[in-house]
């Protein structure tokens, strides 16, 4: 088996006695576009925080044969683990190209970073093409559209040779067109990387996930394909409440984002 996979075993995160992540075990293989979904407070983002070293945890998180638990953030990054946050973190006063240069650690000094280069390193040029920003390479990052800033941040992970990409709500606030382009980008990246996405947008999840893990109260509630998760009665009850029939619940999960689907009488569904 290719060792470039993520394996969590009994991963646990506690804050002052509160179990934010309670014994999570899962595996994500290269080629998968794995979505972590669940209600607010389910522990999705905290799982990413634990794997990337931002919060203390117990249990095991292994990637490419390396144990990540107990390592410092920068050492985890050096193992090829990259993470984005809900709000893109880019240097808005610098150009797209300069942002990628800084992320790549290209050896350029702060002074030379401000000068226009005569040529672009191959890996940076390839990344610009991958994220669709070649024509905007010399533009300040601050003028990019919301979705483009997210793509730039993903590009900053790619030039660091991140092989495990963990993305926290990457399409929040995006237009429909930006979401579609982001989904296609993630599909391309997942072809030869391990990609984990935390997401609340169910329509986006249905369109692009190859596998789904549902978290609830810090635990794995269900796992499988999009179809398998959508018809799981436990998942339906967590998202919608117990008042829905199976047919009504499946209709809600199958509806496009923003569609007006009526709840059964007396049930608000917790939506």
C-alpha positions in Angstrom: 0.0 0.0 0.0 1.2 3.5 -0.7 2.4 5.0 2.6 1.3 8.5 1.7 -2.0 8.1 3.5 -3.5 9.6 6.7 -4.5 7.3 9.5 -6.0 8.5 12.8 -6.5 6.1 15.6 -8.4 7.0 18.8 -7.5 10.7 18.3 -8.8 12.6 21.3 -8.7 16.3 22.2 -9.9 17.6 25.5 -10.4 21.2 26.6 -10.7 21.6 30.4 -12.5 18.2 30.6 -14.7 18.7 27.5 -14.0 16.1 24.9 -14.0 18.1 21.6 -12.7 15.1 19.7 -13.6 11.7 21.3 -11.6 8.7 20.0 -11.8 9.5 16.3 -10.4 6.7 14.0 -10.3 7.0 10.2 -8.0 6.5 7.2 -7.8 8.6 4.1 -5.9 7.3 1.0 -4.3 9.2 -1.8 -6.8 9.7 -4.6 -9.6 10.3 -2.1 -11.4 13.6 -1.7 -12.6 13.1 1.8 -15.1 15.4 3.3 -15.6 15.8 7.1 -19.2 17.0 7.8 -21.3 17.4 10.9 -23.3 19.9 12.9 -21.5 22.9 14.5 -19.4 21.7 17.4 -19.0 18.2 16.0 -15.2 18.5 16.2 -14.4 18.8 12.5 -12.0 21.7 12.7 -10.5 20.4 15.9 -9.5 17.2 14.1 -7.6 19.3 11.6 -6.0 21.4 14.4 -4.8 18.2 16.1 -3.3 16.6 13.0 -1.5 19.9 12.1 -0.1 20.3 15.7 -2.1 23.4 16.7 -3.7 21.7 19.7 -2.5 19.0 22.0 -4.1 15.5 21.6 -3.7 11.9 22.5 -4.0 8.8 20.3 -2.3 8.5 17.0 -2.2 10.5 13.7 0.2 9.0 11.2 1.0 10.3 7.7 3.4 8.7 5.3 4.6 6.4 8.0 5.4 9.3 10.5 3.7 9.8 13.8 2.5 13.4 14.0 1.2 13.6 17.5 3.7 15.3 19.7 5.6 17.1 16.9 5.8 20.8 16.5 3.8 22.6 13.8 6.8 23.4 11.6 8.1 19.8 11.8 4.7 18.5 10.7 4.8 21.0 7.8 8.1 19.6 6.7 6.6 16.2 6.5 4.3 17.5 3.7 1.3 18.4 5.7 -0.5 21.6 4.7 -3.5 23.3 6.2 -5.7 26.2 5.3 -8.2 28.1 7.4 -11.7 29.5 6.9 -10.3 32.9 6.0 -7.5 32.9 3.5 -4.2 34.1 4.8 -2.2 35.8 2.1 0.1 38.8 1.9 -2.3 41.3 0.3 0.2 44.0 -0.4 2.5 41.6 -2.3 1.8 40.1 -5.8 0.5 36.6 -6.3 4.0 35.6 -7.5 5.7 37.1 -4.4 3.3 35.2 -2.2 4.2 32.0 -3.9 7.9 32.9 -3.7 7.7 33.4 0.1 5.8 30.2 0.6 8.4 28.3 -1.5 11.3 29.6 0.5 13.0 30.3 -2.8 16.0 31.8 -1.1 15.2 35.3 -2.3 15.9 38.1 0.2 13.1 40.5 1.3 14.7 43.2 -1.0 14.8 41.0 -4.1 11.3 39.8 -3.5 10.2 43.3 -4.2 11.9 43.3 -7.6 10.3 41.9 -10.7 12.1 38.7 -11.6 13.2 37.9 -15.1 12.0 34.3 -15.0 9.8 32.2 -12.9 10.9 28.9 -11.4 9.3 25.9 -13.0 7.5 24.7 -9.9 6.0 28.2 -9.3 4.9 28.5 -12.9 3.3 25.1 -12.7 1.5 26.0 -9.5 0.2 29.3 -11.0 -1.3 27.2 -13.9 -2.8 24.6 -11.5 -4.6 27.3 -9.4 -5.6 29.3 -12.5 -3.8 32.5 -11.6 -1.1 32.7 -14.2 -2.6 35.8 -15.8 -2.7 37.5 -12.4 0.8 36.6 -11.2 1.9 40.2 -11.0 -1.3 41.6 -9.5 -1.4 42.4 -5.7 -3.1 39.6 -3.8 -5.3 42.1 -2.2 -7.2 42.7 -5.4 -8.1 39.1 -6.0 -11.6 37.9 -5.7 -12.5 35.9 -2.6 -12.3 32.5 -4.4 -9.0 33.5 -6.0 -7.4 34.2 -2.6 -8.4 30.7 -1.5 -6.8 29.3 -4.6 -3.6 31.3 -3.9 -3.5 29.9 -0.4 -3.8 26.4 -1.7 -1.0 27.2 -4.2 1.2 28.4 -1.3 0.9 24.9 0.1 1.6 23.3 -3.2 4.9 25.1 -3.7 5.9 23.8 -0.3 5.3 20.3 -1.7 2.5 19.5 0.7 1.1 16.0 -0.1 -1.6 16.0 2.6 -3.9 19.0 2.2 -6.4 19.8 4.9 -8.8 22.5 4.0 -11.3 24.2 6.4 -14.5 25.3 4.7 -12.7 26.3 1.5 -15.8 27.5 -0.4 -17.4 29.6 2.4 -18.6 32.9 0.9 -17.8 31.9 -2.7 -20.1 32.4 -5.7 -21.6 29.3 -7.4 -19.0 29.6 -10.2 -16.1 29.9 -7.7 -17.4 26.8 -5.9 -17.4 24.8 -9.1 -13.9 25.8 -10.0 -12.7 25.1 -6.5 -14.3 21.6 -6.6 -12.6 20.9 -9.9 -9.3 22.1 -8.5 -9.6 19.8 -5.5 -10.4 16.9 -7.7 -7.2 17.5 -9.7 -5.2 17.8 -6.5 -6.7 14.6 -5.0 -5.6 12.6 -8.0 -2.1 12.2 -6.5 -2.4 13.7 -3.0 -4.4 13.1 0.2 -7.1 15.7 0.5 -9.3 16.3 3.6 -12.0 19.0 3.4 -14.1 20.3 6.4 -17.4 21.6 4.9 -20.9 22.7 5.8 -22.0 23.2 2.2 -23.9 20.0 1.5 -24.4 20.8 -2.2 -20.7 21.2 -2.7 -20.1 18.0 -0.7 -22.5 16.0 -2.9 -20.9 17.3 -6.0 -17.3 16.6 -5.3 -16.7 14.2 -2.4 -15.5 10.7 -3.1 -16.0 9.7 0.5 -17.5 11.3 3.6 -17.0 11.0 7.4 -19.8 12.4 9.6 -18.8 13.6 13.0 -21.2 14.2 15.9 -20.3 15.2 19.5 -16.6 14.6 18.7 -17.2 11.0 17.4 -17.4 9.3 14.1 -21.1 8.8 13.5 -21.0 7.4 9.9 -18.6 6.9 7.0 -18.9 6.0 3.4 -19.9 7.3 0.0 -22.1 10.4 -0.4 -25.1 8.1 -1.1 -24.4 5.8 1.8 -24.2 8.8 4.2 -27.3 10.5 2.9 -29.5 7.4 3.5 -28.0 6.7 7.0 -30.9 7.2 9.4 -28.5 8.3 12.2 -27.2 11.1 10.0 -30.6 12.2 9.0 -31.8 12.4 12.6 -28.7 14.4 13.7 -29.2 17.0 10.9 -32.9 17.1 10.7 -34.4 15.7 13.9 -36.5 12.5 14.5 -39.7 13.8 13.0 -38.8 13.1 9.3 -39.8 9.9 7.6 -37.0 8.3 5.6 -38.4 9.5 2.3 -38.8 13.1 3.6 -35.2 13.1 5.0 -33.8 11.8 1.7 -35.6 14.5 -0.2 -34.1 17.2 2.0 -30.6 15.8 1.5 -31.0 15.5 -2.2 -32.3 19.0 -2.7 -30.0 21.7 -4.1 -28.6 24.2 -1.7 -31.1 26.9 -0.8 -34.1 24.8 -2.0 -37.3 25.3 0.0 -38.2 21.8 1.3 -41.0 21.7 3.8 -40.6 20.0 7.1 -43.2 17.6 8.5 -45.8 19.3 10.7 -44.5 20.3 14.1 -40.8 19.7 13.1 -38.3 22.5 12.5 -35.5 20.0 11.6 -32.8 22.1 13.3 -31.8 23.5 10.0 
